[in-house]
């Protein structure tokens, strides 16, 4: 399995389309990577927009496809849904499974610069550059218009990807995102180990810092549960709100009583997010 060759792990009929799971040898991560992809029933009839979903800590490429209930709405709206794994899985690195919030399942969607992580943990480049190439090569025709969203650590990755590359993503949203990675324990741990002690280098992977530095032309849609146990210590949506206000970036921040951090929360609002993406992508 070399270059852009693809191995089909499994495929399943789903709402008139196909939910598949795949693996390939990644150029950026120098290892085998897995991803899930949902092809709606309209696939093959015209170039369809692609929406990338980035999952959170401890998740895999299967989590979103199994738990979110997104396929029903993607089938209606004509969206291709892609969700990569949250880190490389092989080769194994020393200490990669010592902490649930660092290493395996916790790539944080950054390009690591510190050994031993810098050889394989290139999740930012994998998501932004390589994975769209693989999708276009094996699941075309797809539209050049694409969107990105995610949950928790993946919400951080989605916001960072869109804010750094507004020309690549016509739509962006997030569910309970890590809004200021350089100012929360999860982010400080990940960025410090993947990027090193120079906090200036962390700014490139901090959504609030990016939103403050330059006005984003679109609208950031963010949903957050008020009963989320990680809200105050890890997620800090108020810092993203302050940054967007300072730069004039449009932020639709919706706070919801009683909702926590899990997939019941995601399942409740997944339709809103996919319709948000469809409005901007299906033009």
C-alpha positions as CSV (number, residue, x, y, z in Angstrom):
1,X,0.0,0.0,0.0
2,X,2.0,3.0,-1.3
3,X,1.4,6.5,-2.6
4,X,-2.3,7.2,-2.9
5,X,-3.4,3.6,-3.0
6,X,-6.4,2.8,-0.7
7,X,-7.4,-0.2,1.3
8,X,-11.1,-0.7,1.9
9,X,-11.7,-1.8,5.5
10,X,-15.5,-2.0,5.3
11,X,-18.4,-0.4,3.5
12,X,-22.1,-0.3,4.5
13,X,-25.3,0.8,2.9
14,X,-26.6,3.8,4.8
15,X,-29.6,6.1,4.0
16,X,-29.2,5.4,0.3
17,X,-25.5,6.0,0.3
18,X,-22.4,4.2,1.6
19,X,-20.6,4.6,4.9
20,X,-17.0,3.4,4.4
21,X,-13.9,3.0,6.4
22,X,-10.5,3.1,4.7
23,X,-6.7,3.2,5.3
24,X,-3.8,4.4,3.3
25,X,-0.1,5.1,3.7
26,X,0.2,8.8,4.6
27,X,2.9,11.0,3.1
28,X,2.6,13.6,5.8
29,X,2.5,11.2,8.8
30,X,4.9,8.6,7.3
31,X,2.6,5.9,8.6
32,X,-0.7,4.2,7.8
33,X,-3.7,6.4,8.5
34,X,-7.4,5.6,8.7
35,X,-10.5,7.7,7.9
36,X,-14.2,7.2,7.5
37,X,-16.1,8.6,4.5
38,X,-19.9,8.8,3.8
39,X,-21.0,9.0,0.2
40,X,-24.6,10.2,-0.1
41,X,-26.9,8.8,-2.7
42,X,-26.2,11.8,-5.0
43,X,-22.5,10.8,-5.2
44,X,-21.4,10.2,-8.8
45,X,-24.1,12.3,-10.3
46,X,-22.3,15.6,-9.9
47,X,-19.3,17.1,-7.9
48,X,-20.4,17.2,-4.3
49,X,-19.0,19.4,-1.5
50,X,-17.0,17.7,1.2
51,X,-17.2,18.4,4.9
52,X,-14.4,17.3,7.2
53,X,-15.2,16.4,10.8
54,X,-12.3,16.3,13.3
55,X,-13.0,14.2,16.4
56,X,-11.9,14.8,20.0
57,X,-9.5,13.2,22.4
58,X,-9.5,9.4,22.5
59,X,-11.7,9.1,19.4
60,X,-10.9,7.2,16.2
61,X,-12.1,7.5,12.6
62,X,-15.1,5.4,13.6
63,X,-16.5,7.6,16.4
64,X,-18.3,10.2,14.5
65,X,-19.7,7.8,11.9
66,X,-21.1,5.5,14.6
67,X,-22.4,8.0,17.2
68,X,-23.3,11.3,15.6
69,X,-26.3,10.3,13.4
70,X,-25.0,12.6,10.6
71,X,-25.6,10.4,7.6
72,X,-29.3,11.0,7.5
73,X,-28.8,14.7,7.0
74,X,-25.8,14.4,4.7
75,X,-27.9,12.1,2.5
76,X,-30.6,14.8,2.3
77,X,-28.2,17.6,1.7
78,X,-25.8,15.9,-0.7
79,X,-22.7,16.3,1.5
80,X,-19.7,13.9,1.5
81,X,-18.6,13.5,5.2
82,X,-15.0,12.6,6.0
83,X,-13.5,12.0,9.5
84,X,-9.9,11.1,10.0
85,X,-8.4,9.3,12.9
86,X,-7.2,11.6,15.7
87,X,-3.5,10.6,15.6
88,X,-1.1,8.2,13.8
89,X,-1.3,4.7,15.3
90,X,1.9,3.1,13.9
91,X,4.8,3.0,14.4
92,X,4.5,3.2,18.1
93,X,6.5,5.9,19.9
94,X,7.9,5.8,23.5
95,X,5.2,7.0,25.9
96,X,2.5,7.4,23.3
97,X,-0.1,5.7,25.5
98,X,1.0,7.0,28.9
99,X,-1.6,9.8,28.9
100,X,-5.2,9.7,27.6
101,X,-4.8,13.4,26.5
102,X,-1.4,13.1,24.7
103,X,-0.1,10.8,22.1
104,X,-2.4,8.1,20.7
105,X,-5.8,9.5,20.0
106,X,-4.5,13.0,20.8
107,X,-2.6,14.4,17.9
108,X,-4.2,17.8,18.5
109,X,-4.2,18.6,14.7
110,X,-0.7,20.2,14.8
111,X,2.5,19.6,12.9
112,X,4.9,18.5,15.7
113,X,8.4,19.9,15.7
114,X,9.9,18.0,18.6
115,X,11.4,14.5,18.6
116,X,10.2,11.8,18.5
117,X,6.7,13.2,17.5
118,X,7.9,15.3,14.6
119,X,8.5,12.3,12.4
120,X,4.8,11.1,12.4
121,X,2.6,13.6,14.2
122,X,1.8,15.9,11.3
123,X,-2.0,16.0,11.7
124,X,-2.4,19.6,10.6
125,X,-0.8,19.0,7.2
126,X,-2.5,15.6,6.9
127,X,-6.0,17.2,7.4
128,X,-5.4,20.4,5.4
129,X,-3.4,19.1,2.5
130,X,-3.1,15.4,2.1
131,X,-6.5,14.0,3.0
132,X,-8.4,16.2,0.5
133,X,-6.0,14.9,-2.2
134,X,-6.8,11.3,-1.2
135,X,-10.6,12.0,-1.2
136,X,-10.4,13.6,-4.6
137,X,-8.4,10.8,-6.1
138,X,-10.6,8.0,-4.9
139,X,-14.0,9.4,-4.3
140,X,-14.4,12.0,-7.1
141,X,-16.0,13.9,-8.6
142,X,-16.0,16.2,-5.6
143,X,-16.5,20.0,-5.5
144,X,-13.6,22.3,-4.7
145,X,-15.9,23.8,-2.1
146,X,-15.2,22.2,1.3
147,X,-16.1,22.8,4.9
148,X,-14.6,21.8,8.2
149,X,-16.0,21.2,11.7
150,X,-15.2,19.2,14.8
151,X,-15.7,18.6,18.5
152,X,-13.5,19.5,21.5
153,X,-9.9,18.9,20.4
154,X,-11.4,18.5,16.9
155,X,-13.2,21.8,17.2
156,X,-9.9,23.4,18.0
157,X,-8.5,21.8,14.8
158,X,-11.4,22.9,12.7
159,X,-11.2,26.5,13.8
160,X,-7.5,26.6,13.4
161,X,-7.6,25.0,10.0
162,X,-10.3,27.5,8.7
163,X,-8.8,30.6,10.3
164,X,-5.3,29.8,8.8
165,X,-6.7,28.8,5.4
166,X,-9.9,30.8,4.6
167,X,-9.3,30.2,0.9
168,X,-9.6,26.4,1.4
169,X,-12.7,26.3,3.6
170,X,-16.0,27.9,2.6
171,X,-17.6,26.9,5.9
172,X,-16.6,26.2,9.5
173,X,-18.2,25.3,12.7
174,X,-17.4,23.7,16.1
175,X,-19.0,21.8,18.9
176,X,-17.6,22.5,22.4
177,X,-14.2,23.4,20.9
178,X,-10.9,24.0,22.8
179,X,-11.1,27.7,22.0
180,X,-7.7,28.9,23.3
181,X,-5.3,26.0,23.2
182,X,-2.3,27.9,24.6
183,X,-4.3,28.9,27.7
184,X,-5.8,25.6,28.9
185,X,-4.2,22.5,30.5
186,X,-5.0,20.2,27.5
187,X,-3.5,22.6,25.0
188,X,-0.5,23.5,27.2
189,X,0.4,19.9,27.5
190,X,0.0,19.0,23.9
191,X,1.6,22.2,22.4
192,X,4.4,22.1,24.9
193,X,5.4,18.5,24.0
194,X,4.7,18.6,20.3
195,X,6.0,22.1,19.6
196,X,8.5,22.8,22.4
197,X,8.6,25.4,25.2
198,X,8.6,28.5,22.9
199,X,5.0,29.7,23.5
200,X,5.3,32.1,20.5
201,X,5.1,29.0,18.2
202,X,1.9,27.9,19.9
203,X,0.0,30.9,18.5
204,X,-0.3,29.3,15.1
205,X,-2.5,26.6,16.7
206,X,-4.6,28.8,19.0
207,X,-8.0,29.7,17.6
208,X,-8.5,32.7,19.8
209,X,-5.1,34.1,18.9
210,X,-5.8,33.6,15.2
211,X,-9.2,35.1,15.4
212,X,-7.8,38.2,17.2
213,X,-5.0,38.6,14.7
214,X,-7.1,38.8,11.5
215,X,-10.7,39.2,10.7
216,X,-12.2,36.0,9.2
217,X,-14.5,36.7,6.3
218,X,-17.1,34.1,7.2
219,X,-19.1,33.2,10.2
220,X,-17.9,30.9,13.0
221,X,-20.8,28.8,14.3
222,X,-20.0,27.4,17.8
223,X,-22.4,25.4,20.0
224,X,-21.5,24.8,23.7
225,X,-23.3,23.1,26.5
226,X,-23.5,25.0,29.9
227,X,-23.3,21.6,31.8
228,X,-20.1,20.7,30.1
229,X,-17.6,19.7,32.9
230,X,-14.7,21.0,30.8
231,X,-16.2,24.4,30.0
232,X,-14.4,26.6,32.4
233,X,-11.0,24.9,32.6
234,X,-10.4,23.6,29.1
235,X,-12.8,25.1,26.5
236,X,-13.0,28.8,27.4
237,X,-15.4,30.0,24.6
238,X,-15.4,33.5,26.2
239,X,-11.7,33.9,25.0
240,X,-12.8,33.2,21.4
241,X,-15.7,35.5,21.8
242,X,-13.4,38.3,23.0
243,X,-11.0,37.7,20.1
244,X,-13.7,37.8,17.5
245,X,-15.1,41.0,18.9
246,X,-11.7,42.6,18.7
247,X,-11.1,41.6,15.0
248,X,-14.6,42.0,13.8
249,X,-15.0,38.3,13.0
250,X,-18.6,37.1,13.0
251,X,-19.1,34.5,15.7
252,X,-22.4,32.8,16.4
253,X,-21.8,31.4,19.8
254,X,-24.8,29.4,21.1
255,X,-24.9,28.3,24.8
256,X,-27.3,25.5,25.8
257,X,-28.5,24.8,29.3
258,X,-28.3,21.2,30.5
259,X,-26.1,19.8,27.7
260,X,-22.7,18.2,28.5
261,X,-19.6,17.3,26.4
262,X,-20.7,14.0,24.9
263,X,-22.3,12.7,21.7
264,X,-25.8,13.2,23.0
265,X,-25.0,16.9,22.7
266,X,-23.4,16.5,19.3
267,X,-26.3,14.4,18.1
268,X,-28.8,17.1,19.2
269,X,-27.1,19.8,17.1
270,X,-25.5,17.9,14.2
271,X,-28.4,18.8,11.9
272,X,-27.9,22.5,12.5
273,X,-24.2,22.2,11.7
274,X,-24.7,20.3,8.5
275,X,-27.4,22.7,7.3
276,X,-25.0,25.6,8.1
277,X,-22.4,24.0,5.9
278,X,-24.8,23.1,3.2
279,X,-26.1,26.7,2.9
280,X,-22.6,27.9,2.2
281,X,-21.3,24.9,0.1
282,X,-24.3,23.9,-2.0
283,X,-24.5,27.0,-4.2
